[in-house]
Amino acid sequence: MKIIDVFRQRIVLFIIQILLLNVFIYIIGYKFTINFDDTTLKEQKLIIQFLANFVLFDDLPGFFFICLSWLLVSTIPIIIFTNFKKAYSMNLLTLFFPSYFLYVFLRSHSRTYFDSKFHFLIFQTIILGIVIVAFSIGLSLILKKFTNFKTEPQMEDLLIIASMNKIVCPNCGTEFDSTPKFCYNCNTDLTLLVNNESEKEE
């Protein structure tokens, strides 16, 4: 897969995750409380509030809502990639963008609130990041074990079938995984051997 394809795939996943988070926030009517500075313009408040609703919480119910929303959207990369490193890196990337722009806008347009609350806000973001990483790794490993558990019996069946199809040349001892007419090593006719084996099975 080309780098550009990987990039496109990540962009699509990012958009899907952000849209889903938006839907959850809209349905619940969730809103994080921010005491903006008096100098903050209305448009700036709207952008900051929009970004804050993705990653910040006021209380325990808010924490559970934010975590649950992120865990739900985090399952998408986990299912698609089936690799915990790719899954948690994608989920952290999605978390990084709203968090980064939130702090940039907050610092630029509401400096007093930013300076007084920064440590508290960044702590919330770190906690959310840890929860997302732990969930991504845990669920990825569980899914991997589950798929391995399902494929092991199938592999055993395939190996049994493959061993049943093996033919050994009676003249030179060359093994074949298929049923050829002639031995490529000594040119012995193997059709008689195949016919004899099929008669024995009957």
N, C-alpha and C positions, 0 to 999 in steps of 0.2 A: 504494500500500500504506500502511495506517495505521501510526502509530508503535507502537501496541499489538501489531500483527501482527509487526512487526520485532522488538520486544522478546521476544515469545513464541518466534519463530523462533530468536533467539539463546539463549534459555533452554534450548530443546530441544537445540540443537547443543552447548551447554555440558555438559548432562547426558550426552549421548551420548559426547562426548569424554572426560569424567571416568570414565564407566563402562568405556570401552575401555581407558583407562590402567590402571584397577583390574584388569581382566582380564589385561593384559600382566604387571603386577607380580605378580599371584597365580600365573600360569602359570610364570614364571621363578623365583619365590620371592625376588624382589629385596628387600633391606633395607639402608638407609643407617645407618651406625653413629653413634650419638649418645651421648656421655658425660654423661648427665643429672646435675643437682645432686642431692644427697641429699634435699633438701626436696621434690623433684618427686613428686607423687602418681602412682599407677599409671594412673589414668584420663587424667591429663594427659599422661603418657608415651605412651599409646596414640594419643591425638589428634595429638600432635606427630610421632610416628613415622609415622603414616598420611600426614600432609601432607608430611613430608620425603621419603618414598619417591617422590613425584611429581616432585620438582625437583632433588634433591641426589644427589651421587655421590662415592664414596670413591676410585675409581681409574679407569684408562682403560677397562676393560671396562664399568664402571658408567656412565661418560660415554657410551659408544657405545650402551648399552642405553637410557638416558634419552633421548638424542637420537633414536634410531631410533623409540622409542615415540611421542615427540611429533611426529616427522615423519609417521608413519603416521596419527595422528589429525588432523594439520593438513591432510591432503589432503581431508578432508570439506568444510570451508568453501571450500576452493579450487575444488572441483568444483561445489558448490552456487551460490556467488556469481559465479564467473567474472570476478571483479574483484579485483585484488591488494590494493587498499586495504581493502576489506571483509573479504577473507580474512585478511590479517595482523592487522587490528584484532580480529577474532574470536578468532584463535589467541592473541594477546597477552592478551586478556581472560580466556581460559581459563587461561593461565599465571599471570596476576596473582592470581586468587583463592586458589589453594592456597599460593602464595608469600607473599602478604600475611598470611594467617591463620597460616601457619607461623611467621613472624617475630614476629607479635603474641603467640602462645602461648609461643614460645620465650623471648622477652624477659620475659614475665610469670611464667613458671613454672620457668625454668631460666636465671636471669640470668647466673650465672658462665660457663656454657658459651656463652651468647649473646655476652657481652662479649669472650670470648677468640677466638671463631670467626666473628664477624659479617662481617668484611671478606672472609674466605675464602668464606663461604657466599653473600654477596651477589654476589661475583665470578662464582661458578658460575651463579647465576640470570641475571645479565646475559649471560653467554656463551650460555646456553640460549636466551634471548630473541633474541639476534642471529642464532643458527642458525635459529630458527623464522621470523623476519622474512625472512631471505635466502631460505630455502626457499619460503615463501609467495609472495614476489614473483617469484622465478625460475620456479617451476612454473606460476604464473598466466599469466605472459607467454608461456611455451612453449605452454600450452594455447590461449591466445588466438591465437597465430600459426598453430597447427595448424588451429584451427577456421576462421580467415580463409582459409587455404590451401585448405581443402575447399570453402568456400562461394563462392570467386571463380569457379571454372568454372561452378557452378550459376547464379550471377548473370549470367554471360556468355550462357549458354543461354537464360535468361529474357528477356534484352534482345533476343536474336536473334528469339525467338518473338514478342515484343511488336512488334518492327519489321516482322515479316512480316504482322502483323494490322492494321497501319496502312493507312488508306484516305484518299486525297485527293479532295476533291470536284472533278470536272473543270470545273465551272462557276465556282466562286468560290475554289477553292484551300484550303478549310478542311480541316485534318487531323483524323482521328478515330482513336482507339486501339482502337475496336471496329468492328463492322460494322453500322451503322444502315441503315434502309430509306430514310430521307430526310435530306437535309442540313438541320441546324437553322438554318443561316445564310441559304440561298437556296431551301430547300425542293425541291431537285433530287432526283429519284428515283435512289437509289444502287444499287438491286437489280440493274439492268442492268450496272453497272460491276463489281459483285461476281461476277455470273455470267460476264462476259467474262474476268475474271482467273482464275477457276477453270477455265474452258475452255482457257485458254492453258497453265496448269500441267499439264493432262491431255495 
